[in-house]
Amino acid sequence: MRYGSSPGQVGSGGSGGPRRGVLAALVLVGCGALLAAGCSPEGGPGAGPGGSAPGTASAGSGPPGPSGRASVSPEAAGPPAKGAVTVTGEVAKGLESPWGVAPLPGGDLLVASRDKGTISRVTAGSGAVTRIGEVPGVAPGGEGGLMGLALSPAFASDRLVYVYFTTESDNRIARLRYDEQRPAGQQLGAPDTVFRGIPKGLIHNGGRIAFGPDKMLYAGTGETGDTGLAQDKKSLGGKILRMTPDGDPVHGNPEADSVVYSYGHRNVQGLAWDKDKRLWAAEFGQNTWDELNLIEPGANYGWPEAEGKAGKPGFRDPVAVWKTDEASPSGIAWAEGSIWMAGLKGKRLWRIPLAGTELVAEPEAFLEGEYGRLRTVVPLGGDRMLLVTSETDGRGSPEAGDDRILTLTVR
């Protein structure tokens, strides 16, 4: 059963069947080198994962082609319809409730523990995990805690690490200076809160942060189970926010004095930009459809008035949808012409091949059930990615070695 303000989807999904015994067959190859290199009703017949109901087109599409999807010109054909995923190594294991991940210059990683409120450094190659510090004021509970993690665009000079976390009163964003010269466990400076007042709850806290191509800070938030917040533009819940690195509204935002960039979201935990600098977001549906959305400033994505491809005036339909037990999406990344989406309850990695803003083919599922719940995907450039599991978040079935960070090659 999924949970919400009414029976619906838990932001982290539920548990599933046992994983297949693939871990013993994992081939560990050159991890260090890899890192250093860089609600509408159910669809009728024919509706499938990521697809549209027959005869409808994706958001922003032209006339539908014979398959029901928008036709794509040959010059914009995009990646091949069929892709592939190879697990090439294991960067780290034995992690507890990993959530946000940020690659450091040189190939090491910073990893946030949602439930412990700590940040650790993973050494490329050896996989050694060293705690660098704790974020003061984190109040974990339910789906809240220390979540999103991002490096300042000027990290090489300012050494600032940005975090999104739950406190006793709200969700907020702070930055901390990382000083590697200090003793292990004491390398984080005092938090400088740049933005506060995002609604908190036991569920639907959002949590993903990322710096965009414009070097502005974006954050996905949730509506905490209070569905009305998503349509209230004065509320910060159920939104995608865009702000300066200091937490101020950005010139060019839909409203000059507001950080709200888009609204009508239920619980956004995936943010990624494609090669043309378009912003994509993944979010949890309730009982019927999870969504991948193309984000445009000022657009209304419908929740709670619309879920999935509702086709209602005034709302933006998603580009792709999934039944909730097949996805429960968290992190996303763009690589090799596709969006790659981690599934929590779905326990699989989805590939969504795109030509511009249109689907090239139906999304494909990979690694189904092999590593359990999947939380975060991190692009490393080219065909290389990181994949973070989420079996120790209280809703999984952890096995020896969980949680893990894996290296992938994809196409």
N, C-alpha and C positions, 0 to 999 in steps of 0.2 A: 504493500500500500504506500502511496505517496502522501506526503504531508504538505499542508499549506494553511492558509487562513480557513479554508475548507478542505476536505480531502483532496489532495493534489500531489504534485511532485516535490519531493525533497530536493533541495538544491544539490545534494551530493549523491542522490540515487540510493538504491538499496543493494542488497547482496544478491549473488547469483550462485550458480553451480560451481563445482570445483574446477580449478584450472587444469589444463592438460600439462603433462610433464615435459615441458619444453626447456625448463631452466637447465636441466642437466646437459642438454645438447647445445647450450649457448657457446658460441665460439668467441673468445675474447681476443680482439685484434686491435692494436694501436689506438686505444682510446685517447691517449695523450696527444698523439699526432692529429687525430680528428678534431680535438678541441682546439688545439693551438692553431690550426689552420683557419681558424676563424672565430477560445475553444470553438472551433468549427467541428462538424461531425467528422467521423472517420471517413477517409477517402473511399470512393466507390471502386468498382473493379478497375484495375490498372494503376491505382495510386500505390506508390511504393516509397521506400526510404529516399528522401531527398527530392522526390518528384512532385509534379503537380497533378491535380486531378485531371482526367482526360479533357483535352480541349482548352486548357487554360495555359497562360504563359507566366513566366517568372516576373518578378518585380522589374520594372523598367524595360521590359522586353518589347520586341516588335510582334508582328503577327505570328501565331503559333504555326510550327511546321507540322508535318504528318504525324510525328510522335506526340504532339501536344506541347512540346517545348518550343521556344522561339527558335526560328531558323538562324543559323550562324553562317556568315559569309566565309568562303574558303580562306581568304587572307587573314581572317581572325579565328581560325579553327581551334587554336589553343593546343593544349597537351593531348596526348592520345587518350582514347576513352578508357583504356585499361592501364592501370599502374602497377607498381610493385613496392614492397617494403621488405628490407632485410635488416634484421637486428645484428649489428656488427660488433657490439661490445657492451660491457656493463661498467659504467663510470663509478658508481657508488652503490652500496647496499646498506641495510640496517638503519635507514633513515626513519624518523618518527614524524608522521603527519606532514610531509613536505608539501609545500604549496607554491610559493613564488620561487623562481630561479633566475639568476642574472649571471651570464658569462662575464668573466673578468678579462682584461687584456692579458694575453699570454696563455689563456686556456683553462685556468681554474674557474670554479663556479662558486657563487654565493647561493645558499639555499635557506629559505625561511621555513621554520616549523610552526604550523598554525597553532597547535595546542600548547607547545612549550614557550612560544613567544621569543624564540632565539633565532639567530642567524649563524650558520656554519659555513666554513670554506671547505670545498672539496678539491683536493689536489689532483690535477690531471695526471693520468698514468697510474699512480699508486692507488687512487681512490680513497686516500686518507681523509677523514672528516674531522675538522678542528672547529670547535665553537669559537666564534670571534666576539660574541657578546649577546646581550639580551636587550630587547626593546622595552623600556619601562612603560607601565600603564596598560599593557595588553591584558584584556579580560576575556580569555577563551570561553566558549560555551556554545553548544549547538553547532551552527555553521560559522560562528564568528571566531576571531582570533587574529593571529598575524598572517596575513594573506599575501597581497601583491608586493612585488619587489622589483625595483628598477634602478639602474645607474643613471646619474646625471649625464646629460649630453656632454658636459665638460668634466667628466670623471677623472680624466688624466691629470687635471690640474686642481680640481676642487675636492676630489675624493668623497663625494656625497652619494649616499645610498638612500633612496626613497622607499618608504614602506606605507602600505595601507593596512590599518588594523582596527580592531574593535576595542573600545574602552568600556568602562562601566556606564557611560552615558551616550556614546555615539560611535560611529565609524569616522576615522580621520586619516589624514595623510601627513607624514612627518619625514624629515630628512635627518640623517645622522652622518657625521664624518667618520670615515674608516681610516684608522691609523695603524698600519701594519707594524710599526715600530714598538707599539705597546705590548704588554704581555697578553698571551692568548686568553680569551675570555673577557678581556677589558679593552678591546680595540675599537669599540663603537663609542662615539661621543654622545653627549646629551641630545635628545631629540628636539629638533626645531619644528614645531607644528606649522605647516604651511596652509592646511585646510582642515576645518572641523565642521561638525554639525550634520554629517550624513546620517540618516536614520539607521538604527541598529535593531536587530531582533535575533531570536533563536534560529530563524531561517532567513534566507534571501538577503544576505549582506553584500552581494556582489563581491568585489575585492580585487579585480584585476586592474593594474596600472601599467602604463607604457608611455614612453615618449615617442611621439610621431615624427614623420619626416620633417615637420615644421618646428621640431624641437620643443613643442608644447606638450604638457602632461595631460594624458587622457585617463579617465577612471570609469569603470563600469560599476554601477550600484544596483541594489535590489530594493524591492518595495516592502521588505520585512514581513510579508504576509498581509499587510494593509494595502489591499489592491488599489484603493483610491489614490494613493500617493503617485502612482505611475502616470496618471493623467493630470496631476496638479503640477503645473510648471513652476510654482513657487516652492515646491518640495524638491529635495535632492534625491529622493528615493525613486527607484525605477527609471534611472537616467543613464546617459553617457555624459560625462563632464569633460570640459576642455578648459585648461587653465595654464597660466605661465608657470615656470618652475618655482616662483614665489607664491603661487596659489591665487593669483588675481585673474579676473575674467580677461579673455583674449580679444583684442580688436578683431572684428570679423565674426565673432560668435553671433548666433541668431538674435540675442538681446545683449546690448552693449554692457549692461551691468550684471550679467548673469553668466555663470560657468556652465549652464545647461546647454548641451550641444544637440542632444536628441532625447525624446521622451516616449512614454508608452511602453516601457520595458518591464519585464517581470523580474529577471535576475541575470544580469550580464556578468559572465566570468571569462569570456574570450574576446580579445582584441587583436587585430592584425591588419597590416597594410600590404597590398599587393604591389607589383612592380610599377604600377601607374599611380601609386600613392593613394589608392582608394581604401577607405576604412571598412573593415568587416567586423561583425560581432556575432558571437554565439550566445544564446540564452535558453534557459529552461522554460518549457511550456508547463502546463498543469497536468491535465489528464489525457491530452490528445497529441499535441504536436510540439516538439522542440524545434528551434529555428536557427538558421544562419541568415543574417541580415546584412545588406549593403547599407552603410550608414551615410546619411546626408544631413547636413546641418538643418535644424529646425523641424525635421520630419517626426511624425507621430507613428509609432510602431504598434499601436492598437491595444495593448493590454490595459485593463481587463476586458475591453469591449470586443477584442478580436484575438484569436489564437490560431496560428498557422495561416494558410492562404485563404483568408475569409473573403477577400474581394470587396470589402466595405469602403465606401467613399470616405476620403479623409485620412485613411490609414495606409501605411506602406506594408505590402505583403513581403514575406521572406523570400529569398531566392531559393532556399531549399528547406525542407522539413523532414522530421523523423518522428516515428512513434516513440513515445517517451521511454519505453523499456529498451529501445535500441540505441539510445544516445545518452541523455542527461549530460549535455556538453559542458565542458569546463574550458580549458585552454585551447587556443587555435594558433596556427602559424601558416605562413605562405611560403611555398617552395615548389619549384619545378612546375609552375603554372597551375597549381592547385592549392586550395585551402585544406589543411590537415587539422582534424578536430578530435580531441580526446574525449572519450565517453566514460562516464563514471558508472552508472547503473548498466549501461550498454557494454562495458568492459571490452571496448574495441576502439581502433583508430580509424576514423573515416577520412577518405580522400574525396574532395569535391573538385573535379576538374572544371576549369573556367576558361572561356574565351571572352575576355573583357568582363562583363557583368552577367554573362549567360552560362548556363550549364552546358558543357560539352556532352556529358552523358550522366546517367544516374550515378550518385555517389557509391563508392565501393568501401566495404569494411575489411580491415586487416587486423590480425593479432587477436581475433575474437576469443575471449576467455583465457588467453595464454598467460597474461600477466595480471589479471584482475582489473580493478578499477584504475582508470587512467585520468590523471589530473591536469598535467601541463605539457605543452609542446613548445620547444624552443628552436628556432631556426639557427643554423650555424653557417649558412651560406651554401649556395649550390644545392647539391642533393643530400646534404647532411643535416640531421636534426637530433635533438634530445627529446626523450620521452620520459615523463615522471609518473610513477605509479602512486596509487592512493589507497592502499589496503589497511593502513594503520590509523585511519581517520575516524574510527568508531563504527563504520558501516561496512567494512570489508571483512575478509576472512584471511588475515595475514598468515603467511607461511614463513619458514626460515629464510632470512635474508631480506624480507620486506621491511621498508619500501626501497625501491630501486630507481636509479637513473640509468637509462639505456641510450646507446647511440644507434641511430638508424641511417640507412641510405634509402632514398625514395625516388620514385619516378612516376 
